[in-house]
Amino acid sequence: MNAVSSSRPLPFEGYRVLELAHLIAGPVCGMYLADMGADVIKVEEPGAGDASRSVYHVTLNGEGPLYVTVNRNKRGIALNLSSPDGRQIFYRLAEGADVVIEAFRGGVAERLEIDYGRLSRLNPRLIYCSLSAFGPTGPWREKPGLDALVQAMSGLMAVTGEPDGGPVLCGAPVVDTIGSLLAVQGILTALLHREKTGEGQKVDVSLLDGALLASAARLCVFHVTGEDLPRWGNAHPELVPYQAFRARDGWIFVAVRTDKLWRSFCRAIDRSGLVQDRRFATKNARLAHRKELVTLLEAVFSARTVGEWMEILEAADVLCAPVHSYSDMVKDAQVIASGMLVEQDHPKAGRFQTIGIPVKLEKSPGGIRTPSPTLGQHTEEVLRGAGYGDDEIRSLRERGVI
């Protein structure tokens, strides 16, 4: 499938965004705005650039796959914000910007003198989104953060893993991703406010807040009982069966939510006798005899393949899904139909597989239009657009400002 593009006007055409972020959370926020038409200018440090250019020790002809994935549709400049001249350039860009996204460690924006207080005096209409690990208040406000640290301290890691094992880190950086989506939401909400009032404002989003939001379904129980929740692995604290079972050639996840579905499930797996078995006839009985039931079902599921079980259970309207590896997932017909697996061309990385547009708009859909920028690729273009002449640009480059 080829990358999506659109000739229709995009929702954020005419909006300019300055992105001061690296790796995942901030760049994914900027990517969404860029996909929807915003002119996102990614500001990187000269020489090093975004850490995602070299993470994972896997490259596409020297280009980091994470970088080229989440920085499409952006322009890139290399700017030394530690220098007074670099800050003056940034101030000029901020005067004409609609949004700034910064994901520095707490206190860094203030030390660089590019915090909201300073920039809002230059541009009162500016939306300034600060995306941090732990938020602007509290004892950890200046602590550097990672997705994994937030998973740990938020309680998310403690409720993840097998009952007889230790806490487990989620296999994908979901907290970073939640943070990026909340940042987009905050920016859009602030822009709506600006449309009504003309006022810009600061938007604070933290990965910790996002992790707590993701924990709402479990945290609400703790608030009532005051008791820490155990780890359930693939299982559910209130439903049985509701977990992954090993089939003959892989794993399948099965969710039986009601007694009515339990009866359909028993008939489908050719174990109708379980319906009358007092140990399993009702939801509460199944919970009380969880271990016995799971042991019995493990033997049942091991007799057939995942494909065979999917056909049997789907015919009975039982909720189920194969537990895919990535190599299985990318071939799944439903995943392909989602339009989230696309290809994109890059002048250095070549043609590569990437993610599509997760939000589908009927009349003004986002699209992939340009590849991720090389380090500083658009520096001169952006500076000329801000009124700098060739001699000024040459001098800035010679002095290491750009």
N, C-alpha and C positions, 0 to 999 in steps of 0.2 A: 504494500500500500504506500502511496506517495504522501509526502507531507501536505497538509491542508493549507490552502491559501484562499483568499476571498478578495473580490474586487469591490465589494460593498463597503460603505463607510463603517468603520469599527467604533465601538462605544467610547473608547478613550483617545481617539484621534484628537490632536490638539492639546493634550495634557502632557506635561514634561515631568519626569521623575528622575531624581538623583539617587542612585543606589550605592550605599557604603556598607557592603556586606560581603561575606564569603561563605563557602561551603554550601549549606542547604537552606536554612530557614529564610533568611533575607533574600537570597537569590531566587528562590521559588516564588516568593511574594512578588518580586520584580518581574519574574517570568510571566506570571499570570497577567499583570497589568500590561506588559509588552505584547503578549499574545492578543490582547484585546485592543491593541492599537496605540498605547501610550508610547511616547518617545522616552525610553528608559536609558539613561546615561550611567553606565557602570563606572564608578571611580575606583581605581586600583592603585596600589603603591608601585612606583617605578621599580623595576628590577624583579621583585618577587611576585606581585600580583596575587590573585585569589588562590588560596591553598588548594582549592579543588582542581587546579591545573595539574597537580602532581599526585593527588591522593589515590590510594588503592594500587599503585604500582602497575597499573594497566593503562596502556595508551592506544590512541588511534593515530598512528603515524606521528607520535609525539604529543598529541593533544589529549588532555585528561577527559575520559568519557563523562564524568560527572559535570565538569565545566561546560562542555559543549552541549550537554543535555539541558541544563537549567539556566543557561545564559543566552539562549537564542533570542532573536528579535531585538537585541539591545545594541547600543553603541558603547564603545569603551574608550576611556581616557586614563592615562597614567599621570597621577598628580601627587606631589609631595606635600601633604597637608601639614607636615611639621614645620614647613618654612613659611615665613610671613607672606612671600609672594604666592605660594601655593594656596594659602588661605584666602588671599585677595581674589584669586581666580574663582575659588569655590563660592565666595560671597557674591561675585557677579553672576555666577550660574544660578545661585539660590534666589537671587532677586527675580529671575524670570521663570522659576520652577513652580509647579503646583504641589509637588510632594517630595519630601526627602525620606528615604528609608535608611536608618542606621542600626547596625547590629554590633556596636562596639561593646567591650567590657564596660561596666558601670564606671562613670567618671571620666572616660577617655574623651568623649565628645566635648566635655567641659574643658579638659586640659588642652585640647586642640582648638578651642574657641570656636567650635561649630555647633554648639548646642542650640536647643530651640529658643532659649531666651535671646541669644544674639541674632539668630537668623530671622526670628519673627519681627524684630525691629526693622530689619531690612525689607521684609516681605510679610505684612500682616495677614495675607491670604494663604500663607504657606501651611500645608498639612505636614507635620513632622512626626513620623512614626518611629518610635524607639522600640526595637525588638531585642529583648534581653533574655537571659536564662532565668533570673530570679526576680525581676522587677526593680523599680526605682527606690523602694523603701526596704527597711529591715536590715539585719546584720549581714546578709549575703548580697546586698545590692551592688557591691563592687567585685564580687567573686566571679572569676571566669567560669563559664558553664558549657556543658555539652549535653546533648540529648540523653546520654547514659546517666550522667549525674542527676539530671532531673527525674528520670525514671526511678532512680534509687531513692532520692529524698522525698519524692511525692507520694510514696507508697505503692506506686504502680508495679514496681519490680517485686515487691513483697507478696503481691497476690498473683504473681505469674510464676508458673512452674509446677512440677509434680508435687503431690502431697507429701511424699517422703523425701523430697529433694530440697535444694536451696532455691533462693530467689533467682529468677531468670530474666535476662535482658531480652526485650523484643528483638526479633531478627531483622527488623527494618527500623530506621529512625523516625518512628511515628510521631514522637513529640515534636521534633523539628518541623515535620509536615503540618501538624495541628497548629503550631505557632505561626507558620507562614500563612495558613488559611485565615486564622484570626486576625493577622496583620492586614490582609486584604480586606477583610470585613470591616475592620476599624477604619481603614483609609476610605473605603467607599462610604461608610456612615458619616465620616467627617466631611467628605466632599458634598454629601447631601445637605449637611448642616450649612456648609459654605454657600451652596446654591440658594438657600433661603435667607441667609443673614449677611453673607459677604465675609464672614469671619473664618480665619484659619485657626488651627488648634493643634496641640500635641496629642498624639495617640500612643499610649503605653501598652505594650503587649509583652507578656513573658511566657516562656515555655512552661514554667511552673503553673501558671494559671490555666494553660491549655491542658496540662496533665491532670489537674484537679477536675476540670470540666469532663475530661474523658473518664474519670473515675466516679462520676456522679451515681451510676447505677449500683456501685458497691459502697461508696462512701455514705449514701443515704441510709443504708442498713446499719453501718457503724454508728452513725449519729443517734440512732434509736436504741441500739443495744449496748453501745460502749465497748463491744468486744471486737478484737482484731479478727479479720476474716482469714480463713485458711486458704492455702493454695489448692486449686482443684484440677490443675493440669488441663486436659482437654474436656473435662467434665463440667457439669453445671450444679450449683449447690441445691437447686430445687427441682431438677428434672432428671429422670433416668428412663431410657437411654438418651443421652445428649452428649456425644463425644465421638472421637475418632476410633474406628476399629480396623485392625489389620486384616485385609483380604488376602487372597492367594498371591496377588501380584502388586500390592500396594496398600494404601489406606483410604478409607471412606469415612466421611463424617455424617452422622445420623442424628436427627433431632426429633424426638417424639414428645410433643408438647402437651397433649391432652389424652384422656382415657379413650376417646373416640379414635384418635390416631393410633393409640396403642393397639386397639383391636385390629385396625387395618394393617398395622405393621406385623402383628403376629400371623395373620393370614398370609401376608406377602412372603414371609420367611419360612412358611410351612411349619409353623409352631402354634397352631390354633389352641392347643391345650394350655398354653400360658395364659390365655384370657381368663380361664376359670381357676387358675392357680392363685390361691389366696395371698401368696407372697407378692404377687405382681399385678393383681387385678386392678388396683387403683394407684393413683399418683403417690399417695402417702405410703402405700404398701411397698411400692417399688423403691422409694427412698429408704425405707427401713431395711430393705434387703438388697441394697445396691450391689454389694460385693458378689453375692450369689448370682444376681441377674447378669452383671457384666461378665463374669466368668463363663456363664452359659452362652451369652451372645458372642463372646470372643471365639468360641469353638464353632458357632454357626457361621460367622463371617469368614473364617479362614477357609471355608470349603469352596468359595467361588471367587472369581476375579472382580475387580472394581467395576469394570464395564457391565458384567452380568448383574451385580447388585444394583447398579444405577438403573438399569432397565427394569428390574423387578420392583424396586422401591418407588421409582417415579410413576410406574403404572398404578401403584396403590396410593399415590398422592402423599407419600411420606417425604418430609424434608430431608434432603441428602445432597452431598457434594463430594466429588473426588478431592483428596488432599494432594494438590499438585506441587511438584517441584517447578522451578522456573522453566525448565526445559519442556515440561508438560503444559504449563500454563500458556506459553506463547503459541501453542498449537491448538488450544481450546477454541471451538467455534464461537462460543459466547464472548470470550475475550477478544477475538478477532472482530466480531460484529460491533464491539464497543467503540471501535475507532481509536483506541488508545495505543495501539502498536503501529507506528508509522515509520517512514524513512525520511532522512533529511540529507542534503548534500552540504559538505563543508570543504572549503578550498584546500585545507591541509589534511583534515581527518578523512576525507573522502565521503562515500555514502555510508551512513550508519543508521542503525535502528534506534528509535527514541520514543518518548511518550507523546501522545497526542494532546488534545485540548479536553480537559475533564468536564468543563461546563459548556454544554451545547446550547447556543442561542439560535432560535429559528431565523430571525431576520437580520442579525448582525453577528454572525459567528466569528470567533477568533480564528487565527491561523498562524502557521509557521511561515514567515516570510524571509528572514535573513538568518545566517549562521551566527554563532557566538563570536564576539570580536577577539582578535588577537590582542595581546597586551598593548594598550595605548593606540590601537588602530585608528580611532577617530579623534585623537587629541587635537590635532591641528584643525580639523573640520569643526569641532565643537568650539574651539577658541575663536576661530574666525567668525562663527555665528554669534559669539558674544562680543565681537567688536575688536578683537586683537589683530594687529597687523603682522605682516611677515617678519619684520625686524624684531618686534616684541617676542614673537613665538620662537625665533631663532635664539634670542638671548635667554629666554626661559629654559630652552632645551640645553644650551651650553652650561647653564648654572645648575642643572639637575633638578629643576623645579617640576618639569614635565618629562 
